[in-house]
Structure formats: structure tokens, C-alpha cells
Amino acid sequence: MCTCRTNRELLLPYALPYGVWVLMFSLFDGWLDASWIYTLRMLLVAGLLWKFRRCYISISSAFSRSASVLSGLFWGVMGCFLWVALATPFAPQGALPWNNLSFFLRAMSATLLVPVFEELLMRGYLFGLASQWDLFRREKKESPLVFTLDHATISDMGVPSWSVPGVLLSTVFFAVGHLVHEWPAALVYGLLMTFVLIRTGGLLSCVVAHGTTNLSLALYVWFTGQWGLW
């Protein structure tokens, strides 16, 4: 049972899986084979997502489940085209291929796990937090940031709607979590995901789209040998 009642308390359940994912690579890169790193990452992060499962907002949307999935598949493929087009000019040349096991583990985690905790944090928590702050600011509440953190929860939000602070915060944080040469692609992709969020009214299409993009990119890299994109 989740005891988090405010946005400040919800920060840990939403941010910890992402933080652990990043930290595991920083700690063990160069010490462990990539296959071991991805195995440890998947086990730890999946465990955290399960532990905090009752703290997260529902990923359902205003669309039906089937419509959300179909929408996510479409925008995921479009997102892959955008990513390849925007990332290729900046991708490092001569990148070495991954071995089969490491590639498979990364592709699997990028398809099934990463979209869940990234979309929960970026388009769930951060977008919702900034949107609530913007609402309270416009309502002229005293100390709107403090009120947002300590007296509100994103769980009380309705269908996501257009919010400039929400779009900016979620998109910038999403981009910063990528390598510098990926920033142009990540910024555009972050904007695409906020569009999908607002258009479908929930996170399900975003999660499906994100997973579809990652799987499509993995297949593109595998068949073209463009390892600089990986």
C-alpha cells in the first residue's frame, strides 16, 4: 500500500527507478560486461516498479485500450523515423557493434521496461507537477510551488491538457537524460510524446509508442549496422 499523499512524497517512487537505471550504468560501465549491467538494471528497476506500483497514476487514457495501443504503435513508428533523421547527423562514426546477448538484453529492456518508468516520470509526474504548479500560479495561490509539492497530488488530476510549463519541463528533462549528440532527437521526441499524451488523454499510448520506437530503432540498427545510433 502506498502511503504517499503529496507530490513531494511521490517524487521518490517516480524518480528512484530512473535514478537507479542511470546509476547502475555509471557505477559498473567498464567493470562489468554490458549483458550483466542490463540484467542487474532490469531486475532492480522491475523490483522498484513493483514495490511502488500502488503509488503510480493509472496509464489508462480517454481512448479505449485498443485505440490507445494502435495510436501508440503508429506514433512509435513515426517517432523512430524522426529519431533516425535527427540523430544520424550527430551520431559518432565507427561505433563498434554490440554482441548478440548484450544487444538482445538492451533491446528487450528498451522495449518493455524503459518506456514504463520513463513515461511515468516524464509525462506522468513531471508533466503533471508542472501543470498543477501553472494552475495554482494562475489562481494566485500563495507560494504555488510549495502548495503544489505539499498540498496537491498528480493523482487528483483529470485528463491531461495543454500546459506550456508541463511540456517544457517534461521535454527538457527527457532530453537531458540522453547523450549530448542525441539531444536534438530527444527534444523533438519529447514534444511528440507530450502531443500523444494530450491527444489521447493518458499514458498508455505514450508507453506503447516509446516501446515501439525503441524496438524499431533496435531493428534498424541491427539490420543497417548504424551502431552510432545505439
C-alpha positions in Angstrom: 0.0 0.0 0.0 1.3 3.4 -0.9 1.5 6.0 1.9 2.5 8.9 -0.3 -0.2 11.6 -0.2 1.5 14.6 -1.7 3.7 15.4 -4.8 6.7 15.8 -2.6 6.2 12.3 -1.2 5.6 10.9 -4.7 8.9 12.1 -6.0 10.8 9.0 -4.7 8.5 6.3 -6.2 8.6 8.1 -9.6 12.3 9.2 -9.7 14.0 6.2 -8.0 13.6 3.7 -10.8 15.0 6.2 -13.3 17.8 7.1 -11.0 18.8 3.5 -10.3 18.8 2.8 -14.0 21.2 5.6 -14.7 23.4 5.0 -11.6 23.8 1.3 -12.4 25.5 2.1 -15.8 27.7 4.9 -14.2 28.9 2.5 -11.5 29.6 -0.6 -13.5 30.5 0.6 -17.0 34.0 -0.6 -17.7 33.8 -3.1 -14.8 31.1 -5.5 -15.9 30.0 -6.7 -19.4 27.0 -4.8 -20.8 24.9 -8.0 -20.5 25.5 -8.2 -16.7 24.8 -4.5 -16.4 21.5 -4.7 -18.2 20.5 -7.9 -16.3 21.1 -6.1 -13.0 19.3 -3.0 -14.2 16.2 -4.9 -15.2 16.0 -6.9 -12.0 16.4 -3.9 -9.7 14.2 -1.4 -11.6 11.4 -4.0 -12.2 11.5 -4.7 -8.5 11.2 -1.0 -7.7 8.3 -0.6 -10.1 6.5 -3.5 -8.4 7.2 -2.2 -4.9 5.8 1.3 -5.7 3.1 0.0 -8.1 0.2 1.4 -6.0 1.8 4.9 -5.9 1.6 5.4 -9.7 -1.2 7.1 -11.6 -3.2 4.9 -14.0 -1.8 4.7 -17.5 -5.3 4.4 -19.0 -6.5 7.1 -21.4 -9.6 8.7 -22.7 -9.3 6.4 -25.7 -10.3 2.7 -25.5 -7.4 0.3 -24.7 -7.3 -1.0 -28.3 -7.4 2.5 -29.7 -4.6 3.7 -27.4 -2.4 0.7 -28.4 -3.0 1.3 -32.1 -2.3 5.0 -31.6 0.9 4.2 -29.7 2.1 1.8 -32.4 1.5 4.5 -35.1 3.3 7.3 -33.3 6.0 4.9 -32.2 6.9 4.1 -35.7 6.7 7.8 -36.7 8.9 8.6 -33.7 11.6 6.1 -34.9 11.7 7.9 -38.3 12.1 11.2 -36.5 14.8 9.9 -34.2 16.9 8.4 -37.1 16.6 11.5 -39.2 17.6 13.9 -36.4 20.2 11.7 -34.6 22.1 10.3 -37.6 23.9 13.6 -38.5 25.3 13.8 -35.0 25.9 10.1 -34.3 29.5 9.0 -33.7 31.2 7.3 -36.6 32.8 3.9 -36.4 30.9 2.7 -33.4 31.5 -0.9 -32.6 28.7 -3.4 -32.7 27.3 -5.0 -29.6 27.5 -8.7 -29.0 24.3 -10.6 -29.5 23.4 -11.2 -25.8 24.0 -7.5 -24.8 22.1 -6.3 -27.8 19.1 -8.5 -27.0 19.0 -7.5 -23.3 19.2 -3.8 -24.2 16.6 -4.1 -26.9 14.3 -6.1 -24.5 14.6 -3.6 -21.7 14.3 -0.6 -24.0 11.0 -2.1 -25.4 9.4 -3.4 -22.2 10.8 -1.6 -19.2 12.3 1.7 -20.0 9.1 3.1 -21.6 7.2 2.4 -18.4 9.5 4.2 -15.8 10.4 7.0 -18.2 6.9 7.8 -19.2 5.7 7.6 -15.6 8.4 10.1 -14.6 8.4 12.4 -17.6 4.9 12.5 -18.9 3.3 11.4 -15.7 5.0 13.0 -12.7 6.9 16.0 -14.2 4.2 17.0 -16.7 1.6 16.7 -14.0 3.6 18.6 -11.4 4.4 21.5 -13.7 0.8 21.6 -14.9 -0.5 21.8 -11.4 2.0 24.5 -10.5 0.9 26.5 -13.5 -2.7 26.2 -12.5 -2.1 27.3 -8.9 0.1 30.1 -10.1 -2.7 31.4 -12.3 -5.1 31.1 -9.4 -2.7 33.3 -7.5 -2.2 30.9 -4.6 0.4 31.9 -2.1 3.7 30.0 -2.8 2.3 27.9 -5.7 5.4 25.6 -5.8 5.2 24.8 -2.1 1.4 24.3 -2.4 1.9 22.0 -5.4 4.5 19.9 -3.6 2.9 19.7 -0.1 -0.8 20.1 -0.6 -1.5 18.5 -4.0 -1.0 15.2 -5.8 -0.9 14.4 -9.5 -3.2 11.5 -8.7 -6.1 14.1 -8.4 -5.5 15.4 -11.9 -8.1 14.7 -14.6 -7.4 14.2 -18.3 -4.0 15.8 -19.3 -4.4 19.2 -21.1 -2.1 21.6 -22.8 0.3 23.2 -20.4 3.4 25.1 -21.5 5.3 24.5 -18.2 4.3 20.8 -18.4 5.6 20.4 -21.9 8.8 22.3 -21.3 9.7 20.5 -18.0 9.0 17.0 -19.2 10.7 17.5 -22.6 13.8 19.1 -21.2 14.3 16.5 -18.5 13.7 13.8 -21.1 16.4 15.2 -23.4 18.9 15.8 -20.6 18.7 12.1 -19.8 20.2 11.3 -23.2 23.7 11.7 -24.6 24.5 15.1 -25.9 24.6 14.2 -29.5 21.1 12.8 -29.1 19.6 16.0 -27.7 18.1 17.3 -30.9 16.3 14.0 -31.5 15.3 13.7 -27.8 13.9 17.2 -27.7 11.7 16.6 -30.7 10.7 13.1 -29.4 9.8 14.5 -26.0 7.5 17.0 -27.7 6.0 14.2 -29.8 5.2 12.2 -26.6 3.6 15.2 -24.9 1.4 15.6 -28.0 0.4 11.9 -27.8 -0.3 12.3 -24.1 -2.6 15.3 -24.6 -4.2 13.9 -27.7 -5.1 10.5 -26.2 -5.7 11.7 -22.6 -3.4 9.2 -20.9 -0.1 7.5 -20.7 -0.9 4.1 -22.3 -0.3 5.4 -25.9 2.9 7.1 -24.7 4.2 3.8 -23.2 3.3 1.8 -26.3 4.8 4.5 -28.6 8.0 4.7 -26.6 8.4 0.9 -26.6 7.6 0.8 -30.3 10.2 3.4 -31.2 12.9 1.7 -29.2 12.2 -1.7 -30.7 12.1 -0.1 -34.2 15.3 1.7 -33.6 17.0 -1.5 -32.4 15.9 -3.4 -35.5 17.1 -0.5 -37.7 20.5 -0.5 -36.1 20.8 -4.3 -36.2 20.0 -4.5 -40.0 21.8 -1.4 -41.1 24.9 -1.5 -38.9 24.4 2.1 -37.8 25.8 1.4 -34.3 26.4 5.1 -33.6 22.6 5.3 -33.1 22.8 2.7 -30.3 
